Each structure stands twice: as structure tokens, then as C-alpha cells.
Amino acid sequence: MRKPKTAARGPANPVAFVNSASTTYDLAALTTLLTAEGAQAVFPIKEEPETPNKKAYALFATEEAVRAAITKLNKTEFCGAPLVVQMAGFPVVIKVLAEGQMTCQCGWKAPVEGKAVNAAKQHTHECPLLNATPAIPDLASFPEAVVGVVDQLVTEFWQQMRPNQQDIRIRNDVFASIQAVCNTIPGAVLYPFGSSFTGIYLPRDALDLALLTSNGEPENKTLSFLAQALAQAGLPGFKVSNGMLRQTTGPFPVTICVNRDLGIFTSKLIAQYVMTDARAKLLMVVLKFWAKNANIIKPNWLSSYSLELLVIFFLQASNVLPTYQRQVDINRCEGAISLDGFYCFWNQFQRSRAPKSINVGGLLLQFLAFYSKFNFAKFALSIRSGMVAERGDEPAPQAAAYVEDPFTGMSVCPATPKNLESIQKLFAEALQSLLTSQGNLRAFLFTTPPVKQPKQETTTPATPEATAPATTK
């Protein structure tokens, strides 16, 4: 098997930085200074020759080392200017106060070091005025009785819909049969990814598989060979479609892609979020079921993957889930560098410390209220930073909703502008349905009218389906 490359190990947290929009630094001199400060593995991650102030470097160094190096390079120009630090790729604006300045306009105060504040130090912090995340709707705004009923019904729904032992056995048997055929290919290893791996699947959801090979054969040739081998082994119906094998004749659809390991890493990250707090899985499953009945899990609308990212971001903003990709400890982390060179690292698992006072029913109501009014035109959202960022510096054509892939940085939400408007309207209608029906979950899940596909709609490019851990189903 062609193994993913491992990253260099260093004593400090890996960060990347981008120059301030109003300041241009000598990047060569900066690299020299960072090396002197102890940075390791400094390499460019983004090159835009026409706009040098947009160059970015990924490095293994503390934020303090980056700031210290820039301050030494041009202390006067740096004082008071915002430094945009990218936590594994997504911009987080760091406000740098001038020497002697102890407070920020947001109300932040410099920390006390010992018994007194160090007035000579340049203090930095993540200013909320520069990193604005829309507020989560107050749970107290919903009737307590409705919240309780919805919570109970969501739990009962999962107990009824969760895969039973027979479902799990059939899925495992199908995987084992395909794996036995793949084992005949020298150096090939088969991995599950997507909802079957994360556990966020319903009985008819697809089994997504990734085959990693080391023989150097073209993907199409490998797929054609594998389809023939599967048919000879008594597993017919696999056809090459859009760069992958698909079978739709079994108890559930099966897809197989070749040498696309990014979905494996993403599935592992999502699985870690799901294991962190049980409320994450319940919320994802019920919303996924609702979205399929509402007929919005399809091309140009939503994918299961983008919906999962929306749930994770919402739970991060609600302080239910942590942010595993911010300030990654390179000496204690999970992941590796993908075959395509993407930096796929995240912190090790930790248990949720979020209070259980907010139940799944409350979270479902808050989720619908939050995204029904979310300003997708203004903000991009990222689970790797746990923050939003103002949009504007994106390749054309712009996505209607920028839901950032946690590793590639690209938007994975395929919704077109008109469809996104319809989706947000459905969120609002679903919320109203739950409130007016006193928490009738069945009315929410099954009676949402399907949305008709607008005619002559321009398709918004999205990340290839196989790179996402849960394909559009």
C-alpha cells in the first residue's frame, strides 16, 4: 500500500500565517528569522505572484515566534496592525496591541503576569470583533414543554431507526466479500469511509469504500479490473461511473474509489466528533432523515457531508463540541499528510465537558433557528477553526454557501443561490412545524413538502464527491 507521508516532528504547535492586508513583509527574511526562532519545516502552502501580501507559509512554530519574528523585521509597521494567523488553513484574526496598550476596544484586558501586567509587552488575542460568529438562539425562547417532547421523540426515533445487529452483519459481510477480492491485487488495501465508518447511517445508506494501491496503474484500469473480479466472485452489478465503481442492486448502494484517501481522514475526524458527544450523532441522524424526506440531499442542494459539517460547526458554536484542529500539538495528534499533500492532522480525542442541560430536542430547535437566518452570503464557516470568516477572497464562481472542508479549505456545499434560499426557508418552516404542533416529530420528519428544482439553475462547482466522507445520496 502506498502509505501517506508523515510530517516532520517539532516541539511547537503547527500554524500558518498570512500577511496583514495592509502590510507586506519580506518573506525570505521572515523565513530566516523564523528559523532562528526555532521554527521547523517552513514551506509555502499558497503562492499568488500577483498579490505577494497573500502568500502563506505553513510552519511548525508557536504563534509567539511568528509575531516575534515579524516584530523584529519591522517593529514600527507591525505595531497595532492585525496579523492574520491561519490555524491549519482557516483565517483567525489576531489583534496585536501597541506597546503599553493593555486593553482592546472589545473589552479584553491583558493578562496579569505574576503580580503585575507587563506594560512593555506587545499583547495579542483573538478579538471577537474581528472574528464574529452569529449568536446561537437562546434556548429559553422555545417553550420548555416542546423542547422536552422533541427530545424524547428524537431519542425514540433513533432507537427505532438505528441499525440492528442484522443490518450491521449484512454490511460487514458485504465489506468482507469485497475486501477478499481486493486482497488479490498486490499492495492494495480497502478502507471504509463515510457514514458507515462514522456510524451516522440509516439502513439504506450507501457503503462507501476507498481502495489504496501502490502498483501505479491508472484508476480507470484498476476500476475495470476490479469490476470484472467482483463479478467473477459472485458480486455482479458494479459499473464504472464518474471515476468510481457503483453497485445499486444490493440491500444498499456500494461505491468504491481508488487512491483517494482524503475521505478516510475526514471520516476519522467526523467519527471523533461523533464519539465526543452522543448528542452529535442523534442530531446528525434526525436531520439527515428529515433532509432526505424534504428532498434536499441531492446535487445542487445539500450533500450528507455538508449537512454533517453544518451540525459540527453549530455544536462547536454551542460549546458542545471542541475544535480538534486548532493549535494542534504535533507531538500528540492523529492523522497524516494525504496522498494529495493535504495536511490532515487533528488533536487526540477528548470527552465533551458540555453540560447535559441542553438536550437534543433543544439543540434541534436551535439548529433550525440558527441556519434559517444564517448570513451565508457574508460568512464562510469552518469546523477546523470553529469560527466564521467574512467572505470575499474566493475563486470564481463563488459558492452560495461556503462550508469549508476541514482539510482542503474548499467549499463542499453544492447548493446554488436559489436552492440555498429554499433550504433556509425549509429550516424556518420545519422549526415552525415543531413549535405549532407542540413537538410533533412525525409531522416534522414526514410532512415537509418536497421542494421543486428551479429551472435553468447554474450549477455551483463543488469538491469531487469521492473526496467527501459521505457522498450525496
N, C-alpha and C positions, 0 to 999 in steps of 0.2 A: 504494500500500500504506500502511496505517496503521502508521507506524513507532513502535516503542517509545520512550517518553520517556527522555531521558538524565538522569543525576543531576548535581547541582551538583558542581563540582570544588573540592577543598580541599587544603590542604597536608598534612593529617594523616590517620591511619587512621580509617575509619568504625567506630564502635562504638555500642552502645546500652546503657543501663543500667537496672536495676530496683532500687528501693529495698530496703534490708535488711528482712527480715521483721519485725524488732524496732524499726525506726526509720522515722519518717515525715518527709520533708523538704518544705519549701515549694518546689514545683516551679517556680512563677513566678519566685521569687528565684533558684533554681538555674539556670534558663534564662538569666537576666540575667548571672549570674556566668560561666556557660559561654561566653556571647557575648564577655564581657570577656577570657576566657582564649583566645579565638581560634577558638572552635567555629563552624562554619558549617552552614547547612541544618538547624537544630534543628526537629524536627516530631514530634508524637505518633505512636506506632505501635500503642499499645494503651491503651484507655480503659476503666476499670472504676470508675464513680462510687461504687459502694457500698464499694469497697475501695481507697481512694486510695493505699495503700502498694504497690499492684500496678501503678500507672501506669508506663509506659515511654516513653522518648524515643529516637528514632534521631537520631544526630548525627555530624557529621564533626569529630571531636576525638580527641586522644590520651587513653588511659586516665589518664595523669598529670593532664591538665587536668580530667577528671571528678572525680578524687579531690581535687585541689587545691580545686576549687570547693565540693565538699561539706564539706571541712575548714574552709574559710573561713566557710561557712554555719553550721556548728555543730561546732566543733572537738572539744569535750569529748565530745559524744554520739557522734561518729564514731570516736573512738579505740578500737581494739580490736574494732569491730563489723565483721562480714563485709559486704562490698559485692558484690552480685550483678551482674556485668557480662555482658551478653548479646553474644556475638560473632556478629553478624549474626542474632541472634534466639534462640540457644540458650544457656541459663544456664551460666555458668562462675563459680564462687565464688572471689572474690579475698579472701584473708586479709590484713587490714590490721593491722599490729602497732603497738602504742602507741609513743610517742616513747621512744627509749632502748632498746627491746627489739630485740635483734639476732638472736634465733633463734626458730623456731617449734617446736611440740611434735612436728611431723613430722620434725624434724631439719634443716630448711632454715636456712641461715645467710645473713645479709645480705652482699651483695657488697662487696668492697673497692673503694673509690673512690680511686684514686691509691695512696697508701701506707697509708691508714688507713680504717677504717669510719666513716662519718658517723653518729655517735650521735644527732644532733639530727633526723635524717630519719625520716619515717614510712615504713617499708619495707613493700612489698606483694609477694605472689607467689600463684601458683595452688597452693593447698595440696592435696596428693594425698589427705589425709584427708577433704577436703570434695568432692573430685572423684574418687571411687573408680571405677575401671574394673576389672572382673573380670580376673584374670590369664589370659594365654594359656597353654594346656597346654604343658609342656616337651616339645620335640621328642625329647629323649633318652628319654622314657618309651615311645616306639614303637620296635620292632625296626628297626635300620638297614637290614636286608635288605628288609623290607617297604616302607619308605619309598622305597628305590631302585627297586623293582619298580613301585610305584604311579606314581612319577614318569615312568618310561619309558613305561608304558602310557597315561598321560594324554596325553603328547606324541604317541604313535602314534594315539590316539583323535582328537585334533584334526586330525592330518594326513589322516585318513580322512573326517572329518565336515565339515571346513571347506568353505565354498562354493567350487566350482571356477569357472573362467572362464565356462563356460556359464551356471551359476547366476547369477553376477554380471551377465552380459549380459542375461539374461531379466528380472531385477529392474530393471535400468537402462532397458530397453525399455518395461516397464510404466509406470515413473515418467514417462518421456519422453512416452508416449502420453497419460497423464492430464494432464501439465503442458501439453501443446499445447491441450487442451480448456479448462483453467483460464485460459490466456492470453487467451482470448476474453472473459473477464469483466474489464471495465475496473478497473484498480487492484488486481487480485488477484495474489498470489504464492503458489506452492506450495512447501512445505518438507517434506523427510523428517525423521522423528524416530524415536525408539525404537531397537530392536535393529538395524534396517537402517542407521541412521546411526552407531551406536556400533561396529558390526561384531560384536556378540555375538549373532549369529543363526544358526540352523540352517536347512537348505534349505526346510522347510515353515513357518517362522515368518512372521508377518504383516508386510506392508509398511504402516507407519503414516505417514500424511501429514497435514499441517496447512495449511489454506488461509487466508491472511490477506487480508481485503478492507477496502476503505475506502468502500464505497458506502452503508453504513448499513442495508442490507437485513437483515431478521431471519434468523437462522441457518437455520431450517427452510425458509424460502423459497429461500435460496441452495442448500441441500442438494437440494431437489426439482428446482430448475432444473439443477443440476449432474448429477443422475442422468439426466435426460432428455437433456442434452447429451452425456453419455458414451455413452448407448445409441445416439444418432444417429451417433456417431463410431465405432461398432463395438465398444464396450466395454459390453456389457449385464451385467445381474445385480446392479447396485448398488441397494441398498434402504436407506431411512432407518430407523435403529434406534438408540434411546437417544441421540438428538441427534447422530448421525454417519452417514455412508454406510458400508455394509459390502458387500463382494463376497467370496463364498466359492467361486465356481465356477472360478476360475483356478488356476494352478500353486501359488499360495499366497494366503491371505486378504489383502484390502486394506481398510484403514479410512481414512476422510477426515473430519476435524473442521474446523470453521470458527471462526476468530478465537480460538483457544486456544493462545497462543504459549508457555505455561509449559513444555509438553513439549519445545519446541525448545531452550529454555535448559537444561533438565535433561539432555537428551540430549548437549548440548555439554559440560556438566560431566562427565558419566559418560565420554564419549569421551576427555576429557583424562585422567581417572584411568586408563583402559584403556591409553592411549598412554604413560603414565608408567612402567609396568612390565608386561612381557609376561605375567607370572605372573597378573596380574589377569584378563586375558581368558581364559586357559586355565582358571582356577578357576571363573569365571562360566559358561563354556560347559559344562563337565563337570557342574557342579551343576544347571544348567538342564536338561540332558538327563536326569539322574537324577531330578530333581523331577517332570518330566513323566511319566516311566515309573512313578514312585511315585504318580501321580495326585493330586498336591497343588498343582499350578498350576491353580487354579480358584477361583470365588467362595467366600468364607468360609474359604479356606485361605491360600494364598500367591499373589501375583502375580509375574510375572517381574521387575517393577520393585522390589518389596520384597526379593526374593532378591538382586538386584544391590546394593542398599543394604546388606544384611547382609554381603555379601562385601567391599564397600569399607570398612565400619566395621571388620571383622575385620582387614583388611590395614593399616588405619591403626593399630589397636591392636598389630599385629605389627611396626610400624615399616617396613613395606614401601612403603606409600603415604603421601604428605604430607596435610595438611589444607588444601585450597586456599581455604577460606572464612574462616579465622581471620586476623585482623589484615590485612584486605585493603588494599592500597595503592591508593587511589582514583585516583592518577595513572598507575598501571600495572596495569590489570586488564582482565578480559574481562567481557562481558555488558552488561546494561542493565536498566531498570525495565520489567517486563512490562505488557501492556495492562491487567491487573487490578491494577496497582500494587505487585506484589511486587518486592522488592529482589533482583535476580538478578545478583550480581557475584561474581567469584572471581579469585584471583591467576593470573598468567600461568603457562604450562607450565614445569615443571622436570623434569629427568630424575631417576629414582629413584637414591638413593645406598644403597639397602638391599643388604646382602651377598647374593650369589647362593648362599651356603652352604645356605640353606633353599630347597629345590626345591619344585615344585608338588605332588609327592606328599606331602611333609611338611606343606605348607600345607593340603591337603585333609583329612588326618587331624586336624590341629589345629582346622580349621574345624568338623568334625563333633563333636569332643570339646567345643569351646568352647560351641557353641549347644545341644548336648544337655543341658547343665547351666546354661545362662544363666537368670538370675532375671528373666524378663520382667515378672513382677508387681511387682517392686521398681524396676527400672531402665528408663528410656527411653534409646534410643541415637540418636546424631546424627552424620552424616558431616561436617556443617559445623563442628562443634566437635571431632570426633574423640574425644568423651568420652561417658560415660553421665551421666544425672542421675536422682536419685530421683524417682519418680512421686508424684502426689498432687494436684497443682493442674491438673486436666484437666476439660474439659467432659464432662458425662454424655451418653450412656453411655460408659464408658471402654473403650478398645481393649484387647484381650487382650495384644497386643504393641505397644508404642509405638515404631515405626520412623519417625523424623521425616523428612518431605520436606525436602530441603535449602533450599527457598525459602519454602514456605508455613508450615512449622513444624507442620503437621498430620501425624497418623499415616497411613501409606499401607499398613499391613499389615492385610489384611481378615480374618485368622484369628479365629475365635471361640475362647472358652476351651477347649472340649473338643477342637477341631481343633488348636489350638496344642500341647496336651498330646500329641496323636497325632504331630504333626510332630517334636517333640523326641524322642519315642520312636523315630521312624524315623531321626533323626540318630544316635541311640545304636546302633540295630540295624545301620545302614549301616557305622558305624565298626567294630563287632564283626565284620561280614562281611568287611571288608577285612583285618582282623588275623588272623582264624582261617583265611582262605583264602590267607594269605601273599601278599596284594596282588592277588587275582584281580579285576581291574577289571570284567570282564564280569559276574561274579556280583553286583558292586555295582550296576552300571548297569541290569541287566535283570531280576534275580530278586527285587527288593524287592516284597513283596506290596502291592497297592493297598489303601488304607485306605477302609473303608466310611463313607459320610456318616452321622453320627449323626442320629437323627430328632428333630424338634421343637427344633431348634437356633436360638437367637436370632441374627439377622444383625447384625453389627457394622458401623455406617456407616464408609465409607472415602472417601478422596478420589476424585472422579469419574474414571472410567477415562481419559478423554481428557486429563486434566492430567498423567498419568504418562507417562514416555517409553516404557514397554514395557507394553502392555495385557496383561491376563490372557488367556493363550492356551490 
